[in-house]
């Protein structure tokens, strides 16, 4: 890969060394104005899994993993090829009613709470489809707040932290009557608008009162295809949304359809009950009302509306910036009581990202509890005890978090690949350092994976440059040294010393050799290292 073809400022801005980013939190320690104005890529050393760059004119050194470069290379696209923060149509699955007929994204409440994979599936549905339905949520007052708390924080409004949707004697909103409610989004008069809404059904014994959802992004996309002029008018006309009662006066001027800088649909606000008086020219008003009517008629198409009935214990979670929700009329003599609250998509997205991030840690924990309990290549300790001891030694030595992680995970390659650790003992090199590094590279950067990849080479290196080191090897390690190629030649020594993470691999190797003491039982368990690993995941 020719790194000189990449924008120098972009490449340097993404340096992750300890001088550029705080190793505890990953935040940058420099301003863009701190970089040299004549910044340029100088010497580049290409390794098997990473590139080391020496920058001109300041001599700073950066290391970039080849996997990261391949996935992040700006030259591979036009800047709009991914879904970004997932909030625009590029990150959604648009739908009409037939697409979800009999296939509502739903889950049982107990399974959702107990199983992280189930929770991920539900939250992904809200993010991708715009909604999900939780069944058998306890029918207790204020339970909807507990549902919101599983993925974020409740957004308090003039309705409070919680609102009751039921017939009221003196309603300040049509939602608190038995009237039919056309497809709409809530609170368009707020900026920012609450981006998530939750509705928990406590009772629904009324005749009528069925719920409906319309994918506003799908409808806006149809409008763009069928009537581009109307779509364009609705994206550039600011609409005054208002709400007033005795204690509240709210206004937000926003378009009915909001697009991002790339023209992708990002938000829909549609609520005829809340539109105030537009004060525009005659021509602009004519254009707006023609477009407004076209969009309104499109939103009423039967094929776009998904109808269903909320039963007691059902809790609907939906994206209020995308989905329009509706209700059929119901007899006010029948009991129908929903409790609702608002929350925000950023909280849900954060929870989902953390849950996804925890999945590889669960996989690693399972390795330590499962395959790690097996004997370690003829040593007196198990695989897990060996790796935990190595991490404990690294931690005691004050090593950087990435190197502690590398010490902890350096032998995971014995659990993967066609050639096993048993095969290594039988005389076939399983290249577990490379296998492990490649497996870990799905989640970690080169600061973790490169010392892992080089830790076998580091043994061969030390045996070549420190003759006394060989005398400290265990019997099993002497055997595997022969299988792995023996001490390095002088040319191999020079090549190893040129490796960007060679010094870290040597430190890891020393801990590796000292982590085989059957008398040591106080090493921390895997759970101790989970926060450290979580902070290093990419």
C-alpha positions as CSV (number, residue, x, y, z in Angstrom):
1,X,0.0,0.0,0.0
2,X,1.4,3.4,-1.0
3,X,0.7,5.6,2.0
4,X,2.0,8.7,0.2
5,X,-1.2,8.8,-1.8
6,X,-3.3,9.3,1.4
7,X,-4.0,12.8,2.7
8,X,-1.1,13.4,5.2
9,X,-3.3,15.3,7.6
10,X,-5.9,12.6,7.7
11,X,-3.3,9.9,8.3
12,X,-1.5,11.8,11.0
13,X,-4.8,12.7,12.6
14,X,-5.5,9.0,13.0
15,X,-2.3,8.2,14.8
16,X,-3.1,6.2,18.0
17,X,0.2,6.3,19.8
18,X,0.4,7.4,23.4
19,X,1.7,10.8,22.4
20,X,-1.3,11.5,20.2
21,X,-4.1,9.8,22.2
22,X,-4.6,9.2,25.9
23,X,-4.2,5.4,26.3
24,X,-6.9,5.3,29.0
25,X,-9.7,6.8,26.9
26,X,-8.5,7.2,23.3
27,X,-9.1,10.9,23.2
28,X,-6.7,13.1,21.1
29,X,-4.0,15.0,22.9
30,X,-3.3,17.5,20.1
31,X,-5.1,20.1,18.1
32,X,-5.0,20.2,14.3
33,X,-3.1,23.4,14.6
34,X,-0.3,21.6,16.4
35,X,0.6,19.6,13.3
36,X,3.3,21.0,11.0
37,X,1.9,22.9,8.0
38,X,4.3,21.1,5.7
39,X,3.5,17.6,7.1
40,X,4.5,14.7,4.8
41,X,5.0,11.0,4.9
42,X,8.7,10.2,5.3
43,X,10.1,6.7,5.7
44,X,7.6,3.9,5.7
45,X,8.4,0.4,7.1
46,X,6.0,-2.3,6.0
47,X,5.4,-5.2,8.4
48,X,3.3,-8.2,8.0
49,X,0.3,-6.7,9.7
50,X,1.2,-3.0,10.2
51,X,3.0,0.0,8.6
52,X,5.3,2.3,10.6
53,X,5.5,5.8,9.3
54,X,8.2,8.4,10.2
55,X,6.8,11.8,9.6
56,X,8.5,14.8,8.1
57,X,9.5,17.3,9.2
58,X,9.1,16.5,13.0
59,X,10.2,12.8,13.0
60,X,7.1,11.6,14.8
61,X,6.4,7.9,14.4
62,X,3.0,6.3,13.8
63,X,1.9,2.7,13.4
64,X,-1.2,1.7,11.3
65,X,-2.6,-1.8,11.1
66,X,-3.1,-3.0,7.5
67,X,-6.6,-4.2,8.4
68,X,-7.6,-0.7,9.7
69,X,-6.1,1.0,6.7
70,X,-8.0,-1.2,4.3
71,X,-11.3,-0.5,6.1
72,X,-10.8,3.2,6.6
73,X,-8.9,4.3,3.5
74,X,-10.7,7.5,2.2
75,X,-9.4,6.8,-1.3
76,X,-11.7,3.8,-1.5
77,X,-14.9,5.9,-1.7
78,X,-16.4,9.3,-2.1
79,X,-17.0,9.9,1.6
80,X,-20.6,8.9,1.5
81,X,-20.3,5.2,1.1
82,X,-21.2,4.2,4.6
83,X,-24.2,4.8,6.8
84,X,-22.3,7.2,9.1
85,X,-24.1,7.5,12.4
86,X,-26.9,5.3,11.2
87,X,-29.5,8.1,11.4
88,X,-30.1,8.6,7.7
89,X,-31.9,6.4,5.2
90,X,-28.5,4.9,4.3
91,X,-28.5,3.0,7.6
92,X,-32.1,1.9,7.5
93,X,-34.2,-0.9,6.0
94,X,-37.2,0.9,4.4
95,X,-40.5,-1.0,4.4
96,X,-44.1,-1.1,3.6
97,X,-46.8,-3.0,5.4
98,X,-46.5,-6.2,3.3
99,X,-42.8,-6.5,4.1
100,X,-43.6,-7.0,7.8
101,X,-46.8,-8.9,7.5
102,X,-46.7,-11.6,10.2
103,X,-43.1,-10.8,10.9
104,X,-43.2,-8.0,13.5
105,X,-39.8,-7.4,15.2
106,X,-40.8,-8.6,18.7
107,X,-39.4,-10.3,21.8
108,X,-40.5,-11.4,25.2
109,X,-39.6,-9.1,28.1
110,X,-37.9,-11.8,30.2
111,X,-35.8,-13.0,27.2
112,X,-34.9,-9.4,26.4
113,X,-33.6,-8.8,29.9
114,X,-31.8,-12.1,30.3
115,X,-30.1,-12.6,26.9
116,X,-27.7,-9.9,25.6
117,X,-28.1,-11.4,22.1
118,X,-31.9,-10.9,22.3
119,X,-31.4,-7.4,23.5
120,X,-29.1,-6.6,20.6
121,X,-31.7,-8.0,18.2
122,X,-34.4,-5.8,19.6
123,X,-32.4,-2.6,19.6
124,X,-31.1,-3.4,16.1
125,X,-34.7,-3.6,15.0
126,X,-35.4,-0.1,16.4
127,X,-32.4,1.2,14.7
128,X,-32.8,-0.6,11.4
129,X,-36.6,-0.9,11.0
130,X,-37.6,2.0,13.3
131,X,-39.5,0.0,15.9
132,X,-39.7,-3.1,18.0
133,X,-42.4,-4.7,20.2
134,X,-41.8,-6.1,23.6
135,X,-44.3,-8.6,24.8
136,X,-45.4,-9.5,28.4
137,X,-43.9,-6.4,30.0
138,X,-45.3,-6.3,33.6
139,X,-48.6,-4.4,33.7
140,X,-47.6,-2.1,36.5
141,X,-47.7,1.7,36.6
142,X,-44.5,3.5,35.4
143,X,-43.1,0.3,34.0
144,X,-42.5,2.0,30.7
145,X,-39.8,4.1,32.5
146,X,-38.0,0.8,33.4
147,X,-38.1,-0.2,29.7
148,X,-36.5,3.0,28.6
149,X,-33.9,2.6,31.3
150,X,-32.7,-0.6,29.7
151,X,-31.1,1.3,26.8
152,X,-31.1,5.0,27.7
153,X,-32.5,7.9,29.6
154,X,-36.1,9.3,29.7
155,X,-36.5,12.7,28.1
156,X,-38.7,14.9,30.2
157,X,-41.1,17.2,28.4
158,X,-44.1,19.4,29.4
159,X,-46.0,16.1,29.7
160,X,-43.6,15.1,32.5
161,X,-41.3,12.0,32.5
162,X,-44.4,9.9,31.9
163,X,-47.7,10.5,30.2
164,X,-51.0,8.6,30.3
165,X,-52.8,8.0,27.0
166,X,-56.4,7.7,27.9
167,X,-59.6,9.6,27.7
168,X,-59.6,12.8,29.8
169,X,-62.5,15.1,30.6
170,X,-60.6,18.2,29.5
171,X,-57.9,17.1,27.1
172,X,-55.1,19.5,25.9
173,X,-54.3,17.0,23.1
174,X,-56.5,14.9,20.8
175,X,-54.5,11.9,21.9
176,X,-56.4,12.0,25.2
177,X,-59.7,11.5,23.4
178,X,-61.3,8.5,21.6
179,X,-60.9,10.2,18.2
180,X,-59.0,8.6,15.3
181,X,-55.5,10.0,15.0
182,X,-53.9,10.2,11.5
183,X,-50.2,9.2,11.0
184,X,-48.0,11.8,12.7
185,X,-44.8,12.3,14.6
186,X,-44.8,13.7,18.1
187,X,-43.5,16.9,19.5
188,X,-42.4,18.5,16.2
189,X,-42.5,21.8,18.0
190,X,-39.4,20.9,19.9
191,X,-35.8,21.3,18.8
192,X,-34.3,18.8,19.4
193,X,-37.4,16.6,19.1
194,X,-37.6,13.5,21.3
195,X,-36.2,10.9,19.0
196,X,-37.7,7.8,20.6
197,X,-41.2,7.1,21.9
198,X,-42.4,4.3,24.1
199,X,-46.0,3.2,24.6
200,X,-46.8,0.5,27.2
201,X,-50.3,-1.0,27.1
202,X,-51.8,-1.5,30.5
203,X,-55.4,-2.1,29.4
204,X,-57.1,-2.2,26.0
205,X,-60.7,-3.4,26.3
206,X,-62.2,-0.7,24.0
207,X,-63.9,-1.3,20.7
208,X,-61.4,0.1,18.2
209,X,-58.2,1.8,19.2
210,X,-55.9,-0.2,17.0
211,X,-52.4,1.1,16.3
212,X,-50.7,1.9,13.0
213,X,-47.2,2.7,11.8
214,X,-46.0,4.3,8.6
215,X,-42.3,4.3,7.6
216,X,-41.8,8.0,7.0
217,X,-38.4,7.5,5.3
218,X,-40.0,5.0,2.9
219,X,-42.8,7.5,2.1
220,X,-40.3,10.4,1.7
221,X,-38.2,8.2,-0.6
222,X,-41.4,7.5,-2.7
223,X,-42.2,11.2,-2.9
224,X,-38.6,11.9,-4.1
225,X,-39.1,9.3,-6.9
226,X,-42.6,10.3,-7.9
227,X,-42.5,14.0,-7.4
228,X,-39.0,15.4,-7.1
229,X,-40.1,19.0,-7.1
230,X,-42.4,18.4,-4.1
231,X,-39.7,16.6,-2.2
232,X,-37.3,19.5,-2.8
233,X,-39.8,22.0,-1.6
234,X,-40.5,20.1,1.6
235,X,-36.7,19.8,2.4
236,X,-36.1,23.6,2.1
237,X,-39.3,25.1,3.5
238,X,-39.2,25.9,7.2
239,X,-42.5,25.1,8.9
240,X,-43.4,26.8,12.2
241,X,-44.6,24.0,14.5
242,X,-46.3,25.2,17.6
243,X,-47.8,24.0,20.8
244,X,-49.6,26.2,23.4
245,X,-51.5,25.6,26.5
246,X,-52.0,27.4,29.8
247,X,-48.4,26.5,30.9
248,X,-46.5,25.9,27.7
249,X,-45.5,27.8,24.6
250,X,-43.3,25.9,22.2
251,X,-42.1,26.6,18.7
252,X,-39.6,25.0,16.3
253,X,-39.2,26.0,12.6
254,X,-38.1,22.8,10.8
255,X,-38.8,21.3,7.3
256,X,-41.2,18.4,7.0
257,X,-38.4,16.3,5.4
258,X,-34.9,17.0,6.6
259,X,-31.8,15.7,4.6
260,X,-28.2,15.7,5.5
261,X,-25.4,17.4,3.6
262,X,-25.3,14.5,1.1
263,X,-29.0,14.7,0.4
264,X,-29.9,11.6,2.4
265,X,-33.2,11.6,4.3
266,X,-32.5,12.1,8.0
267,X,-35.7,13.2,9.7
268,X,-39.4,13.5,9.1
269,X,-41.7,15.8,11.0
270,X,-45.3,15.6,10.1
271,X,-48.1,16.7,12.4
272,X,-51.0,18.7,11.0
273,X,-52.3,19.5,14.4
274,X,-49.1,21.5,15.3
275,X,-48.4,23.5,12.1
276,X,-48.7,27.2,12.7
277,X,-49.1,30.0,10.1
278,X,-46.5,30.1,7.4
279,X,-45.6,33.6,6.3
280,X,-44.2,33.3,2.8
281,X,-44.7,34.8,-0.6
282,X,-47.8,33.7,-2.6
283,X,-45.6,31.6,-4.9
284,X,-43.8,29.9,-2.0
285,X,-47.1,29.2,-0.2
286,X,-48.6,27.7,-3.4
287,X,-45.5,25.4,-3.9
288,X,-45.5,24.4,-0.2
289,X,-49.2,23.5,0.0
290,X,-49.1,21.5,-3.2
291,X,-46.1,19.5,-1.9
292,X,-47.6,19.2,1.6
293,X,-50.7,17.7,0.1
294,X,-48.8,15.3,-2.1
295,X,-46.8,14.0,0.9
296,X,-50.0,13.9,3.0
297,X,-51.8,11.8,0.4
298,X,-48.9,9.5,0.0
299,X,-48.7,8.9,3.8
300,X,-52.3,7.7,3.7
301,X,-51.7,5.0,1.2
302,X,-53.1,1.7,2.7
303,X,-50.1,-0.3,1.5
304,X,-47.7,1.8,3.6
305,X,-49.5,1.5,6.9
306,X,-48.8,-1.4,9.2
307,X,-51.8,-2.0,11.5
308,X,-51.8,-4.1,14.7
309,X,-53.4,-4.1,18.1
310,X,-51.5,-3.4,21.3
311,X,-52.6,-5.9,24.0
312,X,-52.0,-5.7,27.8
313,X,-48.3,-6.0,28.5
314,X,-47.2,-4.9,25.0
315,X,-44.6,-2.1,24.9
316,X,-43.9,-0.4,21.5
317,X,-40.6,1.3,21.1
318,X,-40.2,3.4,17.9
319,X,-38.2,6.1,16.2
320,X,-40.1,9.4,16.4
321,X,-37.9,11.0,13.7
322,X,-38.8,8.4,11.2
323,X,-42.0,6.5,11.9
324,X,-45.4,8.1,11.9
325,X,-47.8,6.5,14.4
326,X,-51.6,6.5,14.1
327,X,-54.7,5.1,15.9
328,X,-58.2,4.2,14.9
329,X,-61.1,5.7,16.7
330,X,-62.4,3.9,19.8
331,X,-65.5,4.0,22.0
332,X,-64.7,6.2,24.9
333,X,-66.9,4.0,27.1
334,X,-64.3,1.2,26.8
335,X,-61.2,1.1,28.9
336,X,-58.0,1.9,27.1
337,X,-54.9,3.0,29.0
338,X,-51.4,3.3,27.7
339,X,-48.5,4.9,29.5
340,X,-45.8,6.5,27.5
341,X,-42.5,8.3,27.7
342,X,-39.8,9.7,25.4
343,X,-36.2,8.8,25.1
344,X,-33.4,9.3,22.6
345,X,-31.8,7.4,19.8
346,X,-28.3,8.3,20.8
347,X,-28.8,6.5,24.1
348,X,-30.1,3.4,22.4
349,X,-27.3,3.5,19.8
350,X,-24.7,3.8,22.6
351,X,-26.2,0.8,24.5
352,X,-26.3,-1.2,21.3
353,X,-22.7,-0.4,20.5
354,X,-21.6,-1.4,24.0
355,X,-23.5,-4.6,23.8
356,X,-21.9,-5.4,20.5
357,X,-18.5,-4.5,21.9
358,X,-19.0,-6.8,24.8
359,X,-19.7,-9.8,22.6
360,X,-16.1,-10.5,21.7
361,X,-15.3,-10.2,25.4
362,X,-17.9,-12.8,26.2
363,X,-16.3,-15.0,23.5
364,X,-12.8,-14.5,25.0
365,X,-14.2,-15.2,28.5
366,X,-15.7,-18.5,27.2
367,X,-12.2,-19.5,25.9
368,X,-10.6,-18.9,29.3
369,X,-13.4,-20.9,31.0
370,X,-13.5,-23.6,28.3
371,X,-10.5,-24.5,26.2
372,X,-8.3,-22.5,28.5
373,X,-8.9,-25.0,31.3
374,X,-6.8,-27.6,29.4
375,X,-3.2,-28.3,30.0
376,X,-0.7,-26.0,28.5
377,X,1.7,-27.7,26.1
378,X,3.4,-30.0,28.7
379,X,3.6,-27.3,31.4
380,X,2.3,-27.7,34.9
381,X,-0.3,-24.9,34.4
382,X,-3.3,-24.7,32.3
383,X,-3.6,-22.4,29.2
384,X,-5.7,-19.9,31.1
385,X,-3.5,-19.9,34.2
386,X,-0.5,-19.2,31.9
387,X,-2.1,-16.3,30.1
388,X,-3.4,-14.8,33.3
389,X,0.0,-15.0,34.9
390,X,1.6,-13.3,31.9
391,X,-1.0,-10.5,32.1
392,X,-0.4,-10.2,35.9
393,X,3.4,-9.9,35.3
394,X,2.8,-7.2,32.6
395,X,0.5,-5.3,34.9
396,X,2.9,-5.5,37.8
397,X,5.6,-4.1,35.5
398,X,3.5,-1.0,34.7
399,X,3.0,-2.0,31.1
400,X,0.7,0.1,28.9
401,X,-2.9,-1.3,28.7
402,X,-2.4,-2.6,25.1
403,X,0.7,-4.6,26.2
404,X,-1.1,-6.0,29.2
405,X,-3.9,-7.1,26.8
406,X,-1.3,-8.7,24.5
407,X,0.2,-10.6,27.4
408,X,-3.3,-11.8,28.4
409,X,-4.2,-12.9,24.9
410,X,-0.9,-13.9,23.4
411,X,-1.7,-17.7,23.2
412,X,-5.3,-17.6,21.9
413,X,-3.9,-18.9,18.6
414,X,-3.6,-22.3,20.2
415,X,-7.4,-22.4,20.2
416,X,-7.9,-21.6,16.5
417,X,-6.7,-22.9,13.2
418,X,-6.3,-26.3,11.6
419,X,-3.0,-27.0,13.4
420,X,-3.5,-27.4,17.2
421,X,-1.2,-27.0,20.2
422,X,-1.0,-30.7,20.4
423,X,0.3,-30.8,16.8
424,X,3.0,-28.3,17.9
425,X,4.2,-30.6,20.6
426,X,4.2,-33.4,18.1
427,X,6.5,-31.5,15.8
428,X,4.4,-29.3,13.5
429,X,4.6,-25.5,13.9
430,X,1.0,-24.2,14.3
431,X,2.1,-20.6,13.9
432,X,-0.1,-19.8,16.8
433,X,1.3,-16.3,17.1
434,X,0.1,-15.4,13.6
435,X,-3.2,-17.2,14.0
436,X,-3.9,-15.5,17.2
437,X,-3.0,-12.1,15.9
438,X,-5.2,-12.5,12.9
439,X,-8.1,-13.6,15.0
440,X,-7.7,-10.8,17.4
441,X,-7.4,-8.2,14.6
442,X,-11.2,-8.3,14.2
443,X,-11.4,-6.3,17.4
444,X,-8.1,-4.9,18.4
445,X,-5.5,-2.7,16.7
446,X,-1.8,-3.4,16.1
447,X,-0.8,-2.2,19.5
448,X,-2.3,-5.4,20.8
449,X,-2.0,-7.8,17.9
450,X,1.6,-7.1,16.8
451,X,3.2,-8.1,20.1
452,X,1.1,-11.2,19.9
453,X,2.2,-11.9,16.3
454,X,5.9,-11.4,17.2
455,X,6.0,-13.2,20.6
456,X,7.3,-16.5,19.1
457,X,9.8,-14.6,17.0
458,X,10.9,-12.8,20.2
459,X,11.8,-16.1,21.8
460,X,14.0,-17.0,18.8
461,X,15.5,-13.5,18.9
462,X,16.3,-13.6,22.6
463,X,17.9,-17.0,22.2
464,X,20.1,-15.5,19.4
465,X,21.2,-12.3,21.2
466,X,21.2,-13.4,24.8
467,X,22.8,-16.9,25.1
468,X,21.8,-17.1,28.8
469,X,18.1,-16.7,27.9
470,X,18.1,-20.2,26.4
471,X,19.0,-21.5,29.8
472,X,15.8,-20.1,31.3
473,X,13.5,-21.9,28.9
474,X,11.3,-24.7,30.2
475,X,11.7,-28.1,28.8
476,X,8.5,-27.7,26.7
477,X,9.6,-24.3,25.5
478,X,13.0,-25.7,24.4
479,X,11.1,-28.4,22.4
480,X,8.8,-25.8,20.7
481,X,11.8,-23.6,19.9
482,X,13.2,-26.3,17.7
483,X,9.9,-26.8,16.0
484,X,9.5,-23.0,15.5
485,X,12.9,-22.6,13.8
486,X,15.5,-22.3,16.5
487,X,17.5,-19.2,17.4
488,X,17.4,-16.5,14.7
489,X,20.1,-15.9,12.1
490,X,21.9,-12.5,12.0
491,X,19.7,-11.4,9.1
492,X,16.6,-12.5,11.0
493,X,17.8,-10.6,14.0
494,X,18.2,-7.4,12.0
495,X,14.7,-7.8,10.5
496,X,13.2,-8.4,13.9
497,X,14.9,-5.3,15.4
498,X,13.3,-3.2,12.6
499,X,9.8,-4.3,13.6
500,X,7.7,-1.5,15.0
501,X,6.6,-3.6,18.0
502,X,9.7,-5.7,18.4
503,X,10.6,-4.2,21.8
504,X,7.1,-4.8,23.1
505,X,7.2,-8.4,21.8
506,X,10.5,-8.9,23.7
507,X,8.9,-7.7,27.0
508,X,5.9,-9.9,26.4
509,X,8.2,-12.9,25.7
510,X,9.9,-12.5,29.1
511,X,6.6,-12.5,30.9
512,X,5.5,-15.4,28.8
513,X,8.5,-17.5,29.9
514,X,7.9,-16.5,33.6
515,X,4.2,-17.3,33.5
516,X,4.4,-21.1,34.1
517,X,4.6,-21.3,37.9
518,X,2.2,-23.8,39.3
519,X,2.7,-22.2,42.7
520,X,1.1,-19.0,41.6
521,X,-2.6,-19.0,42.3
522,X,-3.3,-15.4,43.1
523,X,-3.3,-14.1,39.5
524,X,-6.5,-12.0,38.7
525,X,-9.2,-13.8,36.7
526,X,-10.4,-12.8,33.3
527,X,-13.1,-10.5,34.7
528,X,-10.4,-8.3,36.1
529,X,-9.2,-7.5,32.6
530,X,-12.6,-6.9,30.9
531,X,-12.7,-3.1,31.5
532,X,-9.1,-2.8,30.1
533,X,-10.0,-4.9,27.0
534,X,-13.2,-3.0,26.5
535,X,-11.3,0.2,26.3
536,X,-9.1,-1.2,23.6
537,X,-11.8,-2.7,21.3
538,X,-12.3,-1.0,17.9
